[in-house]
Amino acid sequence: MFVQRNSWKRRILPIFAVFFLTAGGIWYVKEYTTVGNSVNGHEMPVCSVETEEKKAALTFETAWGEDGTAEIMELLKEKKVRATFFVTADWMDGHPDLIGKMKEDGHDVGTMGVSHDNLSEKSAAEIQKELQEAKQAAKKAEINLELFRPPYGRYSDTLIRTAWEEGFFTVCWSVDSKDWKEYGAKSIVKEVLQSEELQNGAIIRLNSESRDTKEALGQLIDTMESEGWQFVPVLELILREGYHMDVKGRQIPRMT
């Protein structure tokens, strides 16, 4: 009898092993091909993208004012550079002409929620409501929102997962120009060009209404283009499937 029981165990254990390995493999693949942003059990925003091409994305946070934004858009048009603007729903409602020009000039338009509130400590239901209101504002402007930047760069697992469920990629940055400190145009250019994170696939953070951003932007574009950089909107840079993330929020186009 003892021999028979051991024989049964020898036959059944391999079956269970195969089952759990298969189930684990399915979970692993699902983790990286659906949300794909989990690192050490926590969700990460997209901060940069691994690519062999010397590409970078200029991103502008736009929640206050309009004069600086309009001037920056004119400069981008003159330089033939397309960028990404993250706006609030309140700003979008108040500036339909500029939103229309963003679309016309080929820029990406993403959202920072309704009024730039810190969403990282809100509940899933509160976040969902905020993002749905942002989508409604975009719908009136005939914009399909796919990109979400958490205000102040503050995020949580709940925020990123809820944004994903609402159809958004959560996008932060790898290079911060720190133009909001208003230390002058030279400081902005230096901050970007000397950043250790200025690598292929970098996402650069700027603020369209900061005092020195326009002056710095022209220098930044000219210098980077002379070094072989190509600027693309975020939606042309990020990976949509078949990737995993590292601890810095860098999308890597492989599953392992």
C-alpha positions as CSV (number, residue, x, y, z in Angstrom):
1,M,0.0,0.0,0.0
2,F,2.8,2.3,0.9
3,V,4.5,1.7,-2.5
4,Q,1.2,2.4,-4.3
5,R,0.8,5.7,-2.5
6,N,4.3,6.8,-3.4
7,S,3.7,5.7,-7.0
8,W,0.6,7.9,-7.2
9,K,2.5,10.9,-5.8
10,R,5.2,10.4,-8.4
11,R,2.6,10.5,-11.2
12,I,0.5,13.4,-9.9
13,L,3.2,15.8,-8.7
14,P,4.6,16.5,-12.2
15,I,1.1,17.3,-13.4
16,F,0.6,19.9,-10.6
17,A,4.1,21.3,-11.4
18,V,3.2,21.8,-15.0
19,F,-0.1,23.4,-14.1
20,F,1.5,26.0,-11.7
21,L,4.3,26.8,-14.1
22,T,1.8,27.3,-16.9
23,A,-0.4,29.5,-14.8
24,G,2.6,31.5,-13.6
25,G,3.7,32.0,-17.2
26,I,0.2,33.2,-18.2
27,W,0.2,35.7,-15.3
28,Y,3.7,36.9,-16.2
29,V,2.8,37.5,-19.8
30,K,-0.4,39.2,-18.9
31,E,1.4,41.4,-16.4
32,Y,3.7,42.7,-19.2
33,T,1.3,42.8,-22.1
34,T,-1.7,44.5,-20.4
35,V,-0.5,47.1,-17.9
36,G,3.1,46.2,-18.4
37,N,4.3,48.9,-15.9
38,S,4.8,46.8,-12.7
39,V,8.2,47.0,-11.2
40,N,8.9,45.1,-7.9
41,G,5.1,45.0,-7.2
42,H,4.5,48.7,-7.9
43,E,3.2,50.5,-10.9
44,M,5.5,53.0,-12.7
45,P,4.7,55.8,-15.1
46,V,6.5,55.9,-18.5
47,C,9.5,58.2,-18.0
48,S,11.6,57.3,-21.1
49,V,11.8,54.7,-23.8
50,E,14.7,52.5,-24.8
51,T,15.4,53.0,-28.5
52,E,18.3,52.8,-30.8
53,E,17.3,56.0,-32.5
54,K,18.4,59.4,-31.1
55,K,14.9,60.6,-30.4
56,A,13.5,62.7,-27.5
57,A,10.1,64.1,-26.6
58,L,9.5,67.7,-25.5
59,T,6.6,67.9,-23.1
60,F,5.0,71.1,-21.8
61,E,2.8,71.4,-18.8
62,T,0.0,73.9,-19.5
63,A,-2.4,74.8,-16.8
64,W,-2.1,78.6,-16.3
65,G,-2.0,81.5,-18.7
66,E,-1.8,81.6,-22.5
67,D,0.7,84.1,-23.7
68,G,3.8,81.9,-23.1
69,T,2.0,78.9,-24.6
70,A,1.1,80.8,-27.8
71,E,4.7,82.0,-28.2
72,I,6.1,78.6,-27.7
73,M,3.8,77.1,-30.2
74,E,4.9,79.7,-32.8
75,L,8.5,78.8,-32.0
76,L,7.9,75.1,-32.4
77,K,6.1,75.8,-35.7
78,E,9.1,77.9,-36.9
79,K,11.5,75.1,-35.9
80,K,9.2,72.4,-37.4
81,V,9.2,70.5,-34.1
82,R,6.2,68.6,-32.8
83,A,5.8,68.3,-29.1
84,T,3.3,67.2,-26.4
85,F,1.2,69.5,-24.3
86,F,-0.3,68.3,-21.0
87,V,-3.3,70.5,-20.2
88,T,-6.0,70.6,-17.5
89,A,-9.7,70.3,-18.5
90,D,-10.2,73.8,-17.1
91,W,-7.5,75.2,-19.3
92,M,-8.8,73.3,-22.3
93,D,-12.3,74.7,-21.9
94,G,-10.9,78.2,-21.6
95,H,-8.6,78.1,-24.6
96,P,-10.3,76.4,-27.5
97,D,-8.4,78.3,-30.1
98,L,-5.0,77.2,-28.7
99,I,-6.2,73.6,-28.4
100,G,-7.3,73.7,-32.0
101,K,-3.9,75.1,-33.1
102,M,-2.2,72.3,-31.1
103,K,-4.2,69.8,-33.2
104,E,-3.5,71.6,-36.4
105,D,0.2,71.8,-35.8
106,G,0.4,68.0,-35.1
107,H,1.2,68.2,-31.3
108,D,0.0,65.6,-28.9
109,V,-2.5,66.8,-26.3
110,G,-2.6,65.0,-22.9
111,T,-4.3,65.7,-19.7
112,M,-3.4,66.6,-16.1
113,G,-6.9,66.1,-14.8
114,V,-9.5,68.8,-14.3
115,S,-7.7,71.5,-12.3
116,H,-4.1,70.3,-11.5
117,D,-5.0,68.8,-8.2
118,N,-2.7,66.2,-6.6
119,L,-4.5,62.9,-7.5
120,S,-2.0,60.5,-5.9
121,E,-3.8,60.4,-2.6
122,K,-7.4,60.2,-4.0
123,S,-9.5,57.1,-4.2
124,A,-10.0,55.1,-7.4
125,A,-13.5,56.5,-7.6
126,E,-12.3,60.1,-7.3
127,I,-9.6,59.5,-9.8
128,Q,-12.0,57.9,-12.2
129,K,-14.4,60.8,-11.9
130,E,-11.6,63.3,-12.6
131,L,-10.3,61.5,-15.7
132,Q,-13.8,61.0,-17.1
133,E,-14.4,64.8,-16.7
134,A,-11.1,65.4,-18.6
135,K,-12.3,63.1,-21.4
136,Q,-15.6,64.9,-21.7
137,A,-13.7,68.2,-22.1
138,A,-11.5,66.7,-24.7
139,K,-14.5,65.2,-26.5
140,K,-15.9,68.7,-27.0
141,A,-12.6,69.7,-28.5
142,E,-12.7,66.5,-30.7
143,I,-9.5,65.2,-29.1
144,N,-9.0,61.5,-28.1
145,L,-7.0,61.6,-24.9
146,E,-4.5,58.8,-24.4
147,L,-1.8,60.5,-22.2
148,F,-2.1,61.4,-18.6
149,R,0.5,63.3,-16.5
150,P,0.0,63.2,-12.8
151,P,0.2,66.8,-11.4
152,Y,3.5,67.5,-9.7
153,G,4.7,64.1,-10.9
154,R,3.1,62.5,-7.9
155,Y,1.6,59.1,-8.5
156,S,0.5,55.9,-6.7
157,D,-0.4,52.4,-7.8
158,T,-4.1,53.2,-7.6
159,L,-3.6,56.3,-9.8
160,I,-1.7,54.5,-12.5
161,R,-4.0,51.5,-12.5
162,T,-7.1,53.6,-12.6
163,A,-5.7,55.8,-15.4
164,W,-4.9,52.6,-17.4
165,E,-8.5,51.3,-16.9
166,E,-9.7,54.7,-18.3
167,G,-7.5,54.3,-21.4
168,F,-4.5,56.4,-20.4
169,F,-0.8,55.9,-20.4
170,T,0.6,57.6,-17.4
171,V,3.7,59.6,-18.5
172,C,6.2,61.5,-16.3
173,W,9.7,62.5,-17.5
174,S,13.3,61.5,-17.4
175,V,14.8,65.0,-17.8
176,D,13.4,67.9,-15.8
177,S,14.4,71.3,-17.2
178,K,13.5,72.9,-13.9
179,D,12.4,76.0,-15.8
180,W,9.8,76.5,-13.0
181,K,12.7,77.7,-10.8
182,E,13.2,80.7,-13.1
183,Y,17.0,80.8,-12.9
184,G,17.3,82.0,-16.5
185,A,17.4,80.5,-19.9
186,K,21.1,79.4,-19.6
187,S,20.3,77.4,-16.5
188,I,17.4,75.6,-18.3
189,V,19.6,74.7,-21.3
190,K,22.4,73.5,-19.0
191,E,20.0,71.4,-16.9
192,V,18.8,69.5,-19.9
193,L,22.0,69.1,-21.9
194,Q,24.1,68.0,-18.9
195,S,21.5,65.6,-17.5
196,E,22.8,62.0,-17.1
197,E,19.3,61.0,-18.2
198,L,19.5,62.7,-21.6
199,Q,19.6,59.4,-23.5
200,N,17.8,58.0,-26.5
201,G,14.1,58.0,-25.8
202,A,14.2,60.8,-23.2
203,I,11.1,62.6,-22.2
204,I,11.9,66.2,-21.3
205,R,9.7,68.3,-18.9
206,L,9.1,72.0,-19.6
207,N,6.4,74.4,-18.5
208,S,4.9,76.6,-21.2
209,E,4.2,79.6,-19.0
210,S,7.5,79.7,-17.2
211,R,9.3,83.0,-17.7
212,D,12.5,81.8,-19.4
213,T,11.2,78.7,-21.3
214,K,10.7,80.3,-24.7
215,E,14.2,81.8,-24.8
216,A,15.8,78.5,-23.6
217,L,13.7,76.4,-26.0
218,G,15.2,77.9,-29.2
219,Q,18.7,77.3,-27.9
220,L,17.8,73.8,-26.8
221,I,16.3,72.7,-30.1
222,D,19.2,74.1,-32.1
223,T,21.8,72.5,-30.0
224,M,20.2,69.1,-29.8
225,E,19.4,69.0,-33.5
226,S,23.0,69.9,-34.3
227,E,24.0,66.8,-32.2
228,G,21.6,64.6,-34.2
229,W,18.6,64.6,-32.0
230,Q,15.1,64.2,-33.5
231,F,12.1,65.5,-31.6
232,V,8.8,63.5,-31.7
233,P,5.5,63.6,-29.8
234,V,5.2,61.2,-26.9
235,L,2.6,59.0,-28.7
236,E,5.2,58.4,-31.4
237,L,7.8,57.4,-28.8
238,I,6.1,55.1,-26.3
239,L,5.7,51.4,-26.7
240,R,2.1,50.1,-26.5
241,E,2.8,46.3,-26.0
242,G,5.6,43.8,-25.7
243,Y,7.7,45.8,-23.1
244,H,8.6,45.9,-19.5
245,M,9.8,48.7,-17.2
246,D,13.0,49.2,-15.2
247,V,13.1,51.0,-11.8
248,K,13.4,54.4,-13.5
249,G,10.2,54.0,-15.5
250,R,12.1,53.3,-18.8
251,Q,10.1,51.2,-21.3
252,I,12.2,48.3,-22.6
253,P,11.0,46.6,-25.8
254,R,11.4,43.0,-24.5
255,M,9.4,40.8,-22.2
256,T,12.4,39.6,-20.2
